[in-house]
Amino acid sequence: MKQNRLSEHRGNHSGVH
């Protein structure tokens, strides 16, 4: 679940968020 936060940060730029 800790990776979830990392994915959000990286996806934010990709627009995946």
Backbone as a ProteinNet text record, in pm:
[ID]
protein_1_A
[PRIMARY]
MKQNRLSEHRGNHSGVH
[TERTIARY]
84.1	0	87.4	212.7	303.3	334.4	333.3	364	249.7	133	17.3	44.7	115.2	143.2	244.5	338.2	441.5	377.4	285.4	218.3	136.7	81.6	-0.7	85.1	202.9	292.2	339	368.9	420.5	302.3	189.4	72	16.3	41.3	-10.3	40.8	163.1	224.3	176.7	148.7	105.5	-44.4	-110.8	-254	-333.9	-266.5	-336.1	-422.3	-380.5	-454.4	-590.4
-121.3	0	126.1	105.8	222.2	265.8	169.2	200.2	282.7	268	341.5	491.4	536.5	680.8	720	631.1	662.5	668.3	579	573.6	701.8	751	873.3	992.3	997.9	1111	1107.2	986.6	972.3	985.3	930.3	935.3	1076.7	1156.4	1293.7	1370.3	1343.7	1414.3	1353.8	1223.2	1153.2	1176.4	1221.7	1246.4	1121	1021	896.7	918.5	1014.6	1045.3	1099.4
0	0	0	36.5	38.4	-105.8	-196.5	-336.5	-397.4	-342.5	-392.9	-392.2	-289.7	-276.4	-385.1	-413.4	-513	-651.9	-675.4	-805.8	-826.8	-719.8	-730.8	-770	-713.2	-742	-887.3	-934.1	-1070.3	-1169.1	-1133.9	-1222.3	-1231.9	-1131.4	-1130.6	-1252.4	-1286.5	-1400	-1531.3	-1525.4	-1646.5	-1669	-1564.8	-1578.7	-1546.1	-1491.7	-1457	-1333.4	-1252.9	-1131	-1173.1
[MASK]
+++++++++++++++++

